[in-house]
Amino acid sequence: MKNIFLLLITFTLISCGSNEKSEESNPALSVSILPQKYFVEQIAGDMFTINVMIPPGASPATYEPSSAQLIALTETDLYMKMGYTGFEISWMEKLISINKTMKVVDLSEGVDLIMEKHQHHGGDHIGSVDPHIWLSPKNAKIISENILLALSDVYPENEAVFNRNYQTLLTQLDSLDRFIEHEMSGLKKRSFITYHPSLSYFSRDYNLNQYPMELEGKTPSSAYLKELVDLGKSENIEIIFLQMQFDQHNAEVIAKELGAEIVQINPLDPEWYKQMLFICSKITEKL
């Protein structure tokens, strides 16, 4: 079905002559998720049109681009992928085939990646790469440097502006990282439950224990929920993070058993900096 869809898009592009860029418009960049747009704008300012492939409310694991998005992709000079989202794994080769002249950069380059652990009857096994690299101020510094290098390579005439803006952003990220480290240093407890395991990198950075409800993208079983309740009681867990894109029924069940608070977070928040502060504040409030 996807191949047929792409053929139709290709036919439309040829028929409409959509390869011709408007000389009056800003150069076009494309990214996969909204938090990327935050970092790009901090470095590039408003000199580019930034296309975000995965719209608000959509899942990076299952989203399929619209025909309008694919047509717009033909005017993209540079695509900066996050690295390991389900969308990118499924669609990146197809996106490149639509615009073979655009430069593609992997923003996860240089990040110490976490391999997801999956549970099964024989124990744990290592699965795919945890894609949530942007939910970490430490990783954000690496992501931002990769953006700087990519922009400077494709648009060298603006390198001085990019460098200046990058230095300002780096100062902010260093400050945020130090602030969170300070806030976490005095915690009496270090464990929390989350529905989807999106805070693995954040937890590694600040020595926290994340216990996810979701396993291998599947709804948790009753037996596993009981294990989480027992673990939550033993560690006196008082907070459950629930991503806005997921159903809250199972979180409510565990929260009732533990007397814990459910806190909604948005890993895809376009206001990345504010979301990091919000997650930090909730952890320090409850732990």
C-alpha positions as CSV (number, residue, x, y, z in Angstrom):
1,M,0.0,0.0,0.0
2,K,2.8,2.4,0.9
3,N,4.5,1.7,-2.5
4,I,1.3,2.6,-4.3
5,F,1.0,5.7,-2.3
6,L,4.5,6.8,-3.2
7,L,4.0,6.1,-6.9
8,L,0.9,8.4,-6.8
9,I,2.9,11.1,-5.0
10,T,5.7,10.8,-7.6
11,F,3.2,11.1,-10.4
12,T,1.8,14.2,-8.8
13,L,5.2,15.7,-8.4
14,I,6.1,15.2,-12.0
15,S,2.8,16.4,-13.2
16,C,2.8,19.6,-11.1
17,G,6.5,20.4,-11.5
18,S,6.8,20.7,-7.8
19,N,10.6,20.4,-7.9
20,E,10.9,24.1,-8.7
21,K,11.5,26.1,-5.5
22,S,10.2,29.5,-5.0
23,E,13.0,32.0,-5.1
24,E,11.1,34.3,-2.7
25,S,10.5,31.8,0.1
26,N,13.0,30.9,2.9
27,P,15.1,27.8,2.3
28,A,13.3,24.7,3.6
29,L,14.5,22.4,6.3
30,S,12.8,19.2,7.5
31,V,12.8,17.4,10.8
32,S,10.9,14.5,12.2
33,I,9.5,15.7,15.6
34,L,8.5,19.0,17.2
35,P,11.3,19.2,19.8
36,Q,13.8,19.2,16.9
37,K,12.2,22.4,15.6
38,Y,13.0,24.1,19.0
39,F,16.7,23.3,18.7
40,V,16.9,24.3,15.0
41,E,15.2,27.6,15.7
42,Q,17.6,28.5,18.5
43,I,20.5,28.1,16.2
44,A,19.1,29.2,12.8
45,G,16.6,31.9,14.0
46,D,13.8,32.6,11.5
47,M,15.8,32.4,8.3
48,F,14.4,29.0,7.4
49,T,11.0,27.3,6.9
50,I,11.0,24.3,9.1
51,N,8.8,21.4,8.2
52,V,7.9,19.0,11.0
53,M,6.9,15.6,9.6
54,I,5.1,14.3,12.7
55,P,2.3,16.7,13.6
56,P,1.0,17.4,17.2
57,G,-0.9,14.5,18.7
58,A,0.5,11.9,16.2
59,S,2.7,8.9,17.2
60,P,6.3,8.9,16.1
61,A,6.0,5.1,16.0
62,T,3.1,4.8,13.6
63,Y,2.6,8.0,11.7
64,E,2.5,8.0,7.9
65,P,3.1,11.3,6.1
66,S,0.4,13.0,4.1
67,S,0.7,13.6,0.3
68,A,1.0,17.3,1.0
69,Q,4.0,16.6,3.3
70,L,5.7,14.5,0.7
71,I,5.2,17.1,-1.9
72,A,6.7,19.8,0.4
73,L,9.6,17.5,1.0
74,T,10.8,18.2,-2.5
75,E,11.8,21.7,-1.5
76,T,13.8,20.5,1.4
77,D,17.6,21.2,1.3
78,L,18.4,19.5,4.6
79,Y,16.6,16.7,6.6
80,M,17.8,16.3,10.1
81,K,16.5,13.1,11.5
82,M,16.4,12.3,15.2
83,G,17.9,8.9,14.6
84,Y,15.7,6.0,15.7
85,T,12.0,6.9,15.8
86,G,9.7,4.3,14.3
87,F,8.7,6.9,11.7
88,E,12.2,7.3,10.5
89,I,12.9,3.6,10.5
90,S,9.8,2.9,8.4
91,W,10.0,6.0,6.1
92,M,13.5,7.4,5.7
93,E,14.5,5.5,2.6
94,K,11.2,6.5,1.0
95,L,11.6,10.1,1.9
96,I,15.1,10.2,0.4
97,S,13.8,8.6,-2.8
98,I,11.4,11.5,-3.2
99,N,14.2,14.1,-3.0
100,K,17.6,12.6,-3.7
101,T,19.4,15.9,-3.6
102,M,18.5,16.8,0.0
103,K,21.3,16.2,2.6
104,V,20.2,13.9,5.5
105,V,21.9,14.2,8.9
106,D,21.5,11.9,11.9
107,L,21.3,14.1,15.1
108,S,21.9,11.0,17.3
109,E,25.5,10.9,16.1
110,G,27.8,10.9,19.1
111,V,25.0,10.1,21.7
112,D,25.7,7.2,24.0
113,L,22.6,5.2,23.0
114,I,20.5,3.0,25.3
115,M,19.3,-0.4,24.1
116,E,15.8,-1.1,25.2
117,K,15.3,-4.2,27.4
118,H,12.3,-6.4,26.7
119,Q,10.8,-8.9,29.1
120,H,9.7,-12.3,28.2
121,H,9.2,-15.7,29.9
122,G,12.9,-16.6,29.8
123,G,14.0,-13.2,31.3
124,D,15.1,-9.9,29.8
125,H,16.6,-9.5,26.3
126,I,18.1,-6.5,24.5
127,G,16.0,-5.1,21.7
128,S,16.1,-1.9,19.7
129,V,17.6,1.5,20.4
130,D,15.7,3.7,22.8
131,P,14.8,6.6,20.5
132,H,14.0,9.3,23.1
133,I,17.5,10.9,23.0
134,W,16.2,14.4,23.1
135,L,14.7,14.1,26.6
136,S,18.0,14.8,28.2
137,P,19.8,18.1,28.5
138,K,23.1,16.3,28.2
139,N,22.1,14.8,24.9
140,A,20.6,18.1,23.8
141,K,24.1,19.5,23.8
142,I,25.2,16.8,21.3
143,I,22.1,17.2,19.2
144,S,22.6,21.0,19.0
145,E,26.2,20.6,18.0
146,N,25.1,18.2,15.2
147,I,22.6,20.8,14.0
148,L,25.3,23.5,14.0
149,L,27.6,21.4,11.9
150,A,24.8,20.4,9.5
151,L,23.6,24.0,9.0
152,S,27.1,25.3,8.6
153,D,27.9,22.6,6.0
154,V,24.8,23.3,3.8
155,Y,24.7,27.1,4.4
156,P,28.3,28.2,5.0
157,E,27.5,31.8,4.3
158,N,25.6,32.0,7.6
159,E,28.1,30.1,9.7
160,A,29.0,33.0,11.9
161,V,25.3,33.5,12.8
162,F,24.9,29.9,13.5
163,N,27.9,29.8,15.7
164,R,26.9,32.8,17.7
165,N,23.4,31.4,18.3
166,Y,24.8,28.0,19.2
167,Q,27.0,29.4,21.9
168,T,24.0,31.1,23.4
169,L,22.0,27.9,23.3
170,L,24.9,25.9,24.8
171,T,25.1,28.3,27.7
172,Q,21.4,27.7,28.4
173,L,21.7,24.0,28.1
174,D,24.7,23.9,30.5
175,S,22.8,26.0,33.0
176,L,19.7,23.7,32.7
177,D,21.8,20.6,33.2
178,R,23.6,22.0,36.3
179,F,20.2,23.1,37.7
180,I,18.6,19.7,37.3
181,E,21.7,18.0,38.7
182,H,21.5,20.3,41.8
183,E,17.8,19.6,42.2
184,M,18.2,15.8,41.9
185,S,21.2,15.7,44.3
186,G,19.1,16.0,47.4
187,L,16.4,13.5,46.6
188,K,15.5,10.9,49.3
189,K,13.9,8.6,46.7
190,R,14.9,8.0,43.1
191,S,12.2,5.8,41.5
192,F,9.1,6.6,39.5
193,I,6.7,4.7,37.2
194,T,6.0,5.8,33.6
195,Y,3.6,4.4,31.1
196,H,5.9,4.6,28.1
197,P,9.7,4.3,28.8
198,S,10.5,7.8,27.4
199,L,12.7,9.0,30.3
200,S,15.5,6.5,30.0
201,Y,18.2,9.0,29.1
202,F,16.9,11.5,31.6
203,S,17.0,8.8,34.3
204,R,20.5,7.8,33.3
205,D,21.8,11.3,33.4
206,Y,20.5,12.0,36.9
207,N,20.7,8.6,38.6
208,L,17.0,7.8,38.6
209,N,15.0,4.6,38.3
210,Q,12.3,4.4,35.6
211,Y,9.8,1.6,35.8
212,P,7.7,1.5,32.6
213,M,4.2,0.0,32.3
214,E,4.4,-0.6,28.6
215,L,6.5,-3.5,27.4
216,E,7.6,-3.9,23.8
217,G,4.9,-1.4,22.8
218,K,2.2,-3.6,24.3
219,T,-0.5,-3.1,26.9
220,P,0.8,-4.5,30.3
221,S,-0.7,-7.7,31.5
222,S,-2.5,-8.1,34.8
223,A,0.4,-10.1,36.2
224,Y,2.9,-7.4,35.3
225,L,0.7,-4.6,36.7
226,K,0.7,-6.5,40.0
227,E,4.5,-6.7,39.9
228,L,4.6,-2.9,39.4
229,V,2.2,-2.4,42.3
230,D,4.4,-4.6,44.6
231,L,7.5,-2.8,43.4
232,G,5.9,0.6,43.9
233,K,4.9,-0.2,47.4
234,S,8.4,-1.5,48.3
235,E,10.0,1.6,46.9
236,N,7.3,4.0,48.1
237,I,6.7,5.4,44.6
238,E,4.5,8.5,44.6
239,I,4.5,9.6,41.0
240,I,3.4,8.0,37.7
241,F,4.3,9.8,34.5
242,L,1.7,9.4,31.7
243,Q,2.5,10.5,28.2
244,M,-0.3,12.5,26.7
245,Q,-0.7,10.2,23.7
246,F,-1.5,7.1,25.9
247,D,-4.7,5.8,27.6
248,Q,-4.6,6.4,31.4
249,H,-6.7,3.5,32.6
250,N,-3.8,1.2,33.7
251,A,-2.0,4.2,35.3
252,E,-5.2,5.0,37.3
253,V,-5.3,1.4,38.6
254,I,-1.7,1.5,39.8
255,A,-2.0,5.1,41.1
256,K,-5.0,4.0,43.2
257,E,-3.1,1.1,44.7
258,L,-0.1,3.2,45.5
259,G,-1.8,6.5,46.4
260,A,0.4,8.0,43.7
261,E,-0.1,11.1,41.6
262,I,-0.5,10.8,37.8
263,V,1.4,13.5,36.0
264,Q,0.8,14.1,32.3
265,I,4.0,14.9,30.3
266,N,4.5,15.6,26.7
267,P,7.8,14.2,25.3
268,L,6.9,15.8,22.0
269,D,6.3,19.3,23.4
270,P,7.6,22.0,21.0
271,E,8.5,24.0,24.1
272,W,11.3,21.6,25.0
273,Y,13.0,23.7,27.6
274,K,9.8,24.3,29.6
275,Q,8.9,20.5,29.4
276,M,12.3,19.6,30.9
277,L,11.8,22.1,33.8
278,F,8.3,20.7,34.3
279,I,9.5,17.1,34.6
280,C,12.3,18.1,36.9
281,S,9.9,20.0,39.2
282,K,7.5,17.1,39.5
283,I,10.2,14.7,40.3
284,T,11.7,16.9,43.0
285,E,8.2,17.6,44.4
286,K,7.3,13.9,44.8
287,L,10.7,12.2,45.3
